[in-house]
Amino acid sequence: MLTHWNRLTASTLANAGRLKHTHIDLIGDDSRHLSLITDIGADCSGIIATGVDASSRIAFGCSDGLALSVNHGRLADDYNLIGYDDTLRVVSRHFPPAIVVSDSHPGLASTRVGRALANRAGARLIAVDHGHAHMAAVMAENRLHGSVVGILLDSNDISDADDGRRLRGAELLVCSRRECRSLNHPDSFTMPRDAAPWEAAVGLIIHHTGSATDVPRWLADAVGRPNIILAAERCRNKVDSVTVAGGAAYWDAIAAIIATARGGVCGAFADHRMLDSLASGLIAAPYDIDYERPVSTSGVAEDVMADLNNNTDARVVAARFVATEARAWAVAAARASAELGVKEVAAGGELLRSPLLQTMLRRNLSRLGLGLYLPSLDAAGDAGITIGQAAVAAALRA
């Protein structure tokens, strides 16, 4: 049973930061915990948001605000899925939903579970685009109610041949809580499905050069020329492959190129977090960008490899890359802000868990006369998606 839930009021909660929250027991015997948010600027009562598979947190509205479950982890793991299902069952029993919110991608386990719950409960089902949910989470956390230009720097923008849908990765958006549309996104490239960072690097290089023979020697030596050839064939022939645009796949590819240039097979598998650790504390001039297409990946990837071929310190290359991305997205957002008359800029997504990227984006936008609204580091990733899903549903209901 729920533990003393009705005794909780907003006045008893910790009042710190932008969101007032505390931790309470959901099921006393199981020692599970919720984070209770008391102010996202909307009434979320009767709403259950099912989150997404990669970082599966459930949110539900109650008299005191919006409650968030623990992060159950990736739902591809059966053990995690069982825990997620159990939490959703208990929540829906004690807080019967009038609205169930899920991600709009039909292939996710969380989406299927949400649909089933809505059918059982006779509830309205709302599907929310992944990128929209990220932006709405930032808007809710910062109590923004108008429109924003959104900088989404998330995991991968995947076009899946099986269902034709996509999960957004890096994209420039204009959003309100009720709706969202795309303004711009980076070049897309093909890489093997479930690619390691070095395979993403092969896909990126082939996209820009057209040939696997242009894969740098240090990358071929690290993972083996036969592996390079196999990865290249999968990319060229689009066999068991996906198309991605920007986001973590692009950053992973650059990280793999930089890491392997420093030597060592392990470096071939470094991901985007390595860029942050290498670049932190360094000041380096960004690469040139095309001001007509500021978020294009083509010239930057080539400049990174040219720097490494000239034996530029890998830490400097990483710093230049992050600085370039921060400048490119700031330029694109400022242009959209001027054209649309939208004065607020928000940024979210998995890559915004990087304090360095947050700082540099804010600095670049400040130089262009704009402020920047950011999520907390925890809410930047998919664990914060449920906040945005609930906020969108509340706005559509109002």
C-alpha positions in Angstrom: 0.0 0.0 0.0 1.1 3.6 -0.4 2.9 5.0 2.6 1.3 8.1 4.1 0.7 9.6 0.7 -2.2 11.8 1.6 -0.3 13.5 4.4 2.2 14.9 2.0 1.6 18.5 1.0 3.6 21.0 -1.0 4.4 23.0 2.2 6.3 20.0 3.6 8.6 19.6 0.7 12.2 20.9 0.3 12.2 24.2 -1.4 15.5 24.2 -3.2 16.5 24.9 -6.8 14.1 25.5 -9.7 12.0 22.4 -8.8 10.8 21.7 -5.3 11.2 18.0 -4.7 11.8 15.4 -2.0 11.9 11.6 -1.8 9.1 9.4 -0.4 8.2 5.8 -0.3 5.9 4.5 -3.0 5.6 1.0 -1.7 6.8 0.8 1.9 7.6 -2.9 1.9 9.8 -2.6 -1.2 11.6 0.6 -0.2 11.0 2.1 -3.6 11.3 5.9 -3.9 9.8 8.7 -5.8 10.9 12.1 -6.6 8.0 14.5 -6.1 7.9 17.7 -8.2 5.5 20.3 -7.0 5.6 23.0 -9.7 6.0 22.4 -13.4 3.4 25.1 -14.1 0.6 22.7 -15.1 -2.0 20.4 -13.6 -0.8 16.8 -14.1 -3.5 15.1 -12.1 -4.8 11.9 -13.8 -1.8 11.7 -16.1 0.7 8.8 -16.3 3.7 9.1 -18.5 5.6 6.0 -19.5 8.9 7.5 -20.5 11.3 5.7 -22.9 13.2 2.5 -23.1 16.8 3.8 -22.7 16.2 5.3 -19.3 12.8 4.1 -18.0 11.3 6.4 -15.4 7.5 6.6 -14.9 5.7 9.9 -14.0 2.3 10.3 -12.6 0.2 13.3 -11.4 -1.2 13.5 -8.0 -2.7 16.1 -5.7 0.8 17.3 -4.7 2.3 17.6 -8.1 4.2 15.2 -10.4 5.8 12.1 -9.0 8.7 10.4 -10.7 9.7 6.7 -10.2 13.2 5.5 -9.9 15.0 4.9 -13.1 14.5 1.3 -14.0 17.3 1.3 -16.6 17.2 -0.1 -20.1 14.0 -2.0 -20.8 15.9 -4.4 -23.2 16.9 -6.1 -19.9 14.1 -8.4 -18.9 14.8 -7.8 -15.2 14.4 -4.1 -15.7 11.2 -4.6 -17.7 9.7 -6.6 -14.9 10.4 -3.9 -12.3 9.1 -1.2 -14.7 5.9 -3.2 -15.3 5.4 -3.8 -11.6 5.8 -0.1 -10.7 3.4 0.9 -13.5 0.8 -1.7 -12.3 1.0 -0.3 -8.7 0.9 3.3 -9.8 -2.1 2.8 -12.1 -4.0 0.9 -9.4 -3.7 3.7 -6.9 -3.8 6.6 -9.4 -6.1 5.5 -12.2 -5.1 7.5 -15.3 -7.4 9.6 -17.4 -4.5 10.2 -19.8 -1.6 7.9 -20.6 1.4 9.4 -22.4 4.0 7.5 -24.4 6.8 8.2 -26.9 5.5 8.4 -30.5 7.9 5.7 -31.7 5.9 2.4 -32.0 8.8 0.1 -31.6 9.6 0.9 -28.0 8.6 -1.4 -25.2 7.5 1.7 -23.1 5.2 2.7 -26.0 3.6 -0.8 -26.2 3.1 -0.8 -22.4 1.6 2.6 -22.5 -0.9 1.6 -25.2 -1.9 -1.5 -23.2 -2.4 0.5 -20.1 -4.6 3.1 -21.9 -6.7 0.2 -23.2 -7.1 -1.4 -19.8 -7.9 1.9 -18.1 -10.1 3.3 -20.8 -7.8 6.3 -20.8 -6.9 8.8 -23.6 -3.6 7.9 -25.2 -1.3 10.7 -26.2 1.9 10.0 -28.2 4.6 12.7 -27.8 7.6 13.1 -30.1 10.9 12.3 -28.4 12.5 15.7 -29.2 9.3 17.5 -28.1 9.4 15.8 -24.8 13.0 16.8 -24.2 12.2 20.4 -24.9 9.0 20.3 -22.9 11.0 19.0 -19.9 13.3 22.0 -20.1 10.3 24.3 -20.4 8.6 22.7 -17.4 11.7 22.8 -15.3 12.2 26.5 -16.1 8.5 27.3 -16.0 8.3 28.6 -19.6 4.9 28.8 -21.2 5.4 30.5 -24.5 7.5 29.2 -27.5 11.2 28.5 -27.5 13.9 27.8 -30.1 15.1 24.4 -29.0 18.6 23.0 -29.4 18.2 19.2 -29.2 21.5 17.4 -28.8 20.4 13.9 -28.0 21.4 10.3 -28.7 20.7 9.2 -32.3 18.4 10.3 -35.0 17.6 6.8 -36.3 15.6 6.1 -39.5 14.5 2.5 -39.2 13.7 0.7 -42.4 11.3 -1.6 -40.6 8.8 1.0 -39.7 9.9 4.3 -41.3 9.9 6.1 -38.0 12.7 8.0 -36.4 14.2 8.9 -33.1 15.5 12.5 -33.3 19.1 13.1 -32.4 20.5 16.6 -33.1 18.0 19.0 -34.3 16.9 22.7 -34.2 13.3 23.0 -33.2 10.7 25.6 -32.4 8.4 24.3 -29.6 5.6 25.2 -27.3 4.3 22.8 -24.7 1.5 21.9 -27.1 3.4 21.5 -30.4 6.9 21.2 -31.9 8.3 21.4 -35.4 11.8 21.0 -37.0 13.8 23.9 -38.3 17.2 22.3 -39.1 19.3 19.3 -38.5 22.8 18.0 -39.4 23.8 15.9 -42.3 22.7 12.3 -42.0 25.0 9.3 -42.6 24.7 5.5 -42.6 26.4 3.3 -40.0 25.9 -0.3 -39.0 23.0 -1.0 -36.6 24.1 -1.0 -32.9 27.5 0.3 -34.1 30.5 0.7 -31.8 32.0 4.2 -32.0 34.7 3.1 -34.4 32.0 1.7 -36.8 30.1 5.0 -36.6 33.5 6.7 -37.5 33.7 4.4 -40.6 30.2 5.4 -41.6 30.9 9.1 -41.1 34.2 9.0 -43.1 32.6 7.1 -46.0 29.7 9.6 -46.1 32.2 12.5 -46.6 34.8 10.8 -48.7 33.0 8.0 -50.4 35.7 5.5 -49.8 36.9 3.2 -47.0 40.5 3.7 -48.2 40.3 7.1 -46.7 39.8 5.7 -43.2 42.9 6.9 -41.2 45.7 4.5 -40.7 45.5 4.7 -36.9 41.8 3.7 -37.0 42.5 0.8 -39.4 45.5 -0.4 -37.3 43.4 -0.2 -34.1 40.5 -2.3 -35.2 41.9 -4.3 -38.1 41.6 -3.6 -41.9 39.2 -6.6 -42.4 36.8 -5.1 -39.8 37.0 -1.8 -41.6 36.1 -3.4 -44.9 33.2 -5.3 -43.4 31.8 -2.2 -41.7 32.2 -0.2 -44.9 30.3 -2.8 -46.9 27.4 -2.7 -44.4 27.3 1.1 -44.7 27.6 1.3 -48.4 25.0 -1.5 -49.1 22.8 -0.4 -46.2 22.7 -4.0 -44.9 21.8 -4.2 -41.2 22.4 -0.5 -41.0 20.7 2.7 -39.9 20.8 6.3 -40.9 21.7 8.8 -38.2 22.0 12.6 -38.1 24.2 14.3 -35.6 23.6 13.4 -31.9 25.7 10.9 -30.0 26.5 8.8 -33.1 28.4 11.8 -34.6 30.1 12.7 -31.4 31.0 9.0 -30.8 32.5 8.8 -34.3 34.7 11.9 -33.7 35.7 10.5 -30.3 36.8 7.2 -31.9 38.8 9.1 -34.5 40.6 11.2 -31.9 41.1 8.4 -29.4 42.6 5.9 -31.9 44.9 8.7 -33.1 46.4 8.7 -29.6 47.1 5.0 -29.9 45.7 1.8 -28.4 42.8 -0.5 -29.5 40.7 0.5 -26.5 40.6 4.0 -27.9 38.6 2.8 -30.9 35.6 2.3 -28.6 35.7 5.6 -26.7 32.4 7.4 -26.7 31.4 11.1 -26.6 32.1 11.4 -22.9 35.8 11.2 -23.7 35.5 14.4 -25.7 34.3 16.2 -22.6 37.1 14.9 -20.4 39.8 15.6 -23.0 38.6 19.1 -23.8 37.8 20.3 -20.2 40.1 23.1 -19.0 41.4 23.9 -22.5 40.7 26.9 -24.6 41.0 26.3 -28.3 39.9 28.2 -31.4 36.9 26.5 -33.1 37.0 25.2 -36.7 35.4 27.3 -39.4 31.7 26.7 -40.0 29.5 27.3 -43.0 27.3 30.2 -41.8 24.7 29.2 -44.3 24.6 25.7 -43.0 26.1 26.0 -39.5 25.2 22.6 -38.1 26.6 20.7 -41.1 29.0 17.9 -40.1 31.0 17.7 -43.3 33.8 20.3 -43.0 34.2 19.7 -39.2 34.9 16.0 -39.6 37.5 16.7 -42.3 39.2 19.4 -40.2 39.4 17.0 -37.2 41.2 14.4 -39.3 43.5 17.0 -40.9 44.5 18.3 -37.4 45.3 14.8 -36.3 47.3 14.0 -39.4 49.3 17.1 -38.6 50.0 15.7 -35.1 48.0 18.3 -33.3 47.5 17.3 -29.6 44.4 15.2 -29.2 43.2 17.4 -26.3 43.3 20.5 -28.5 41.4 18.7 -31.3 38.7 17.6 -28.8 38.5 21.2 -27.4 38.2 22.6 -31.0 35.5 20.2 -31.9 33.3 21.0 -28.8 33.9 24.7 -29.3 32.8 24.4 -32.9 29.6 22.5 -32.1 28.8 25.1 -29.4 29.3 27.9 -31.8 27.4 26.3 -34.7 24.3 25.5 -32.7 24.3 29.0 -31.1 24.5 30.6 -34.6 21.7 28.5 -35.8 19.5 29.2 -32.8 20.2 33.0 -33.0 19.2 33.0 -36.6 16.0 31.2 -35.9 15.2 33.4 -33.0 15.5 36.5 -35.2 13.5 35.0 -38.0 10.7 33.7 -35.9 10.6 36.5 -33.2 11.0 33.8 -30.5 13.2 35.2 -27.8 13.7 32.2 -25.6 16.3 29.5 -26.4 16.3 26.1 -24.6 18.6 23.1 -24.9 18.2 19.5 -23.9 19.1 16.0 -24.7 21.7 13.4 -23.6 24.8 15.4 -24.8 23.7 18.3 -22.6 24.7 16.2 -19.6 28.1 17.7 -20.4 28.8 20.7 -18.2 31.4 21.9 -20.7 28.9 22.0 -23.6 26.3 23.7 -21.4 28.9 26.4 -20.4 30.1 27.0 -24.0 26.6 27.1 -25.5 25.5 29.6 -22.9 28.6 31.7 -23.5 28.1 31.7 -27.3 24.4 32.6 -27.1 25.2 35.4 -24.6 27.6 36.9 -27.2 24.7 36.9 -29.6 22.4 38.6 -27.2 20.4 35.6 -26.1 20.0 33.7 -22.8 19.8 29.9 -22.6 17.5 27.7 -20.5 19.0 24.4 -19.6 17.8 21.3 -17.8 19.4 19.9 -14.7 22.1 17.4 -15.6 19.9 14.6 -14.5 16.9 15.8 -16.6 19.0 16.4 -19.7 19.0 12.7 -20.6 16.1 10.3 -21.2 15.4 10.1 -17.5 13.8 13.5 -17.8 11.6 12.6 -20.7 8.6 11.8 -18.5 8.6 15.3 -17.1 8.2 16.6 -20.7 5.6 14.0 -21.7 3.5 14.9 -18.7 3.9 18.7 -19.4 2.8 18.2 -23.1 -0.3 16.1 -22.0 -1.3 18.7 -19.4 -1.0 21.5 -22.0 -3.1 19.5 -24.6 -5.7 18.9 -22.0 -6.0 22.5 -20.9 
